[in-house]
């Protein structure tokens, strides 16, 4: 994807804000400074900024905001891993909760230990406090050393020339064109999610991924500058995580210069630099305008969501009291406790349902009858009905500033007690920014309605869903400025909420591998019924999207927002996309980016998810090198023809009847792993890799010519038989039967006779992965076997300290640790989550807090060097068939790599 920055002159930035300008008389009472000659460090800047802020708020008679310096004092809320963060200062709300959270008091003994007199003076004047991302209205970042600044300030540095940066490790960067304006700055044109969608094949998180060759001129590209950019991104991420914001302003100060910023979930506006010390500066005007908004209670002008209001008293107490309701599962009570820990703010939020618009309706059904008594017509939602819920802190938040940015909450439903039984009060609320592409995207609740109309089992029960405030009421705007060409702009995003009844727990809470297999049986049944009866393909099977119901210990499948109806899957080569979670995508989708998604790809994702849980919670031959195994097998990525690819190790594994690891100390589980490997091999042994490369390989996408083997494999493919099979669910009443059509390869031998016609489409492969039945049968057999395979220790625990708790599963191996490439390189799976701040090709898992714990890699990572990226020439798909070796480790030294390429 592209870098999501757009440069605005400070005058345009200010004029875009609501409110009037101060008069000359009012400006005369603003604080100002003739020079900053006495400034030698950041702490010398703080009191001057504070003085200006207080003078403007005082002149505006603003009591709803305060200017606070918070350097060196950390946020005492949030998860344990987040307590170690703070920002330099900010404009804060002055509610009682905010004042209590930010007030800093020192005992006489503590004051004696303080050697910073400036800090004591600010503390005594009430201008120094503690960071609180729950209550900050406008974050402020301050730098004295220009080398540490995230942005360039030409008057402070002579380095104003354009720079080129390798983006080979960024899954979301795109070609960015810079055009110089009169001020010597330049605007950034971007191409990302939906950029390649011109009437076409891609939308939302299915974006073509291009390599970026330039970054905006105003971004500091030094290592120290990128660290500063990462700090800014972290602060903005937490502001959005803990608050209900549509957008947020920010201020970035470097000595006597300043830039204003405005972030939403499609990118950020950045002002040209200006001096902030004079009374007529843009900083003074900015503070004056936000003071006016506060005086008018127009906090929506500051980016606050008007459908989320702070609650106290009875509603807060009722929500918190759910921790004492022993009729609820212990896990759910724990979630409520976590949502209100450390006196976290509690909000009442609204969910508005309305009929779908014409450009987002579900396609009409013509191939099957729904079980709904209403027949095959559209299942519209009620007209403009509003539901209210009480929520606290999110259970999880996708680690991103740009993209879907999903957050998940345990919610308490308000309403008539006669209509809502107590057992249904607690539910799960998903808050996200869904992409909007007419005719291609649709709200997730419409998919749930279709699934329930067909009585699809083992899915979440829909309560309500809709765009926040009504259809497309809250949308992002930065994308409209990222390119002059509409078809090159990122897709707009719409604020959306979905509420489901079940509050699930992560599938990692299974107790034995037999029980884990049972949960996968349930999820595969949901997937199979959705496909065979409702003709919907999930397209995002992952560890984070299979949940456990704590009430009856059954599994259920969530996150249907990337699903597609069968006619929408397309035929023939498509634009490269990254729908789904990168770690669990099929080897063929990763190796052949133009390949259309098929049922076999989703079924294979179940195998990848099951395998990952085995290596995580049992002793295997890869336990000692688990980080390397996860990095190479699940997160491998490389660039080819400007497009992100991966899956070489997955493909290599499936080209062998042997699994990529052996289970140690559990013979029955080891046998099951080997059985799965042999079944997958039987499918991949039929894959015409040469033809697959010729039709769907990346060399044909952008005119990049490469030598490709043209002699197609003339082995015949089995015909497809459709059978109606009934599977008894062994985990429910014996009379409960799940019936759905399955496609099987029972005629394989008959169709492999010499002279059989060659299948035109190389995707038309039939075997173990081409239907649900074979995998379902084997999972059910292992789940009901008499053997017992206990769950072992969490082998990812050693990595957990470097992973954000509550993130979605994502590819972290290509992240750079900077806002330039992570936070502001737009999208949603990873290579869901590359994730966060660089959103993956798939974003978060709505009902789960698990995701991040399945990524044993650091959340903030330095940019990988070009020569450290996986060598695509090692890809099995790029070699003649039959040359897929059992392992192809890449020499670490430059000389060794050169010799390897020369065949020495």
Buried (B, 14 or more C-beta within 10 A) or exposed (E): BBBBBBBBBBEEBBEEBEBEBBEEEBBEEBBBBEEBEEBEEBBBBBBBBBBBBBBBBBBBEBEBBBBBBBBEBBBEBBEEBBEEBBBBBBBBBBBEBBBEBBEBEEEEEEEEEEEEEBBBEBBEEEBBBBBBBBBBBBBBBBBBEBBBBBBBBBBBEEBEEEBEBBBBBBBBBBBBBBEEEEEEBBBBBBBBBBBBBEEBBBBBBBBBBBBBBBBBBBBBBBEBBBBBBBBBBBBBBBBBBBBBBBBBBBBBBBBBBBBBBBBBBBBBBBBBBBBBBBBEBBBBBBBBBBBBBBBEEBBBBBBBBBBBEBBEEEBBEBBBEBBEBEEBBEBBBBBBBBBBEEEBBBBBBBBBBBBBBEEBBBEEBEEEEBEBEEEBEBBBBEEEEBBBBBBBBBBBBBBBBBBBBBBBBBBBBBEEEEEEEEEEBBBBBBBBBBBBBEEBBBBBBBBBBBBBBBBBBBBBEBBBBBBBBBBBBBBBBBBBBBBEEEEBBBBBBBBBBBBBBBBBBBBBBBEBBBBBBBBBBBBBBBBBBBBBBBBBBBBBBBBBBBBBBBBEBBBBBBBBBBBBBEEBBEEEBBBBBBBBBBBBBBBBBBBBBBBBBBBBBBBBBBBBBBBBBBBBBBBBBBBEEBBEBBBBBBBBBBBBBBBBBBBBBBBBBBBBBEBBBEBEEBEBBBBBBBBBBBBBBBBBBBBBBBBBBBBBBBBBBEEEEEEEBEEBBEEBBBBBEEEEBEBEBEBBEEEEEBEBBBBBBBEBEEBEEEEBEEBEBBBBBBBBBBBBBBBBBBBBBBBEBEBEBEBBEEBBEEBBEBBBBBBBBBBBBBBBBBBBBBBBBBBBBBBBBBBBBBBBBBBBBBBBBBBBBBBBBBBBBBBBEEEEBBBBBBBBBBBEBEEBEEEBEEEEEEEEBEEBEEEE
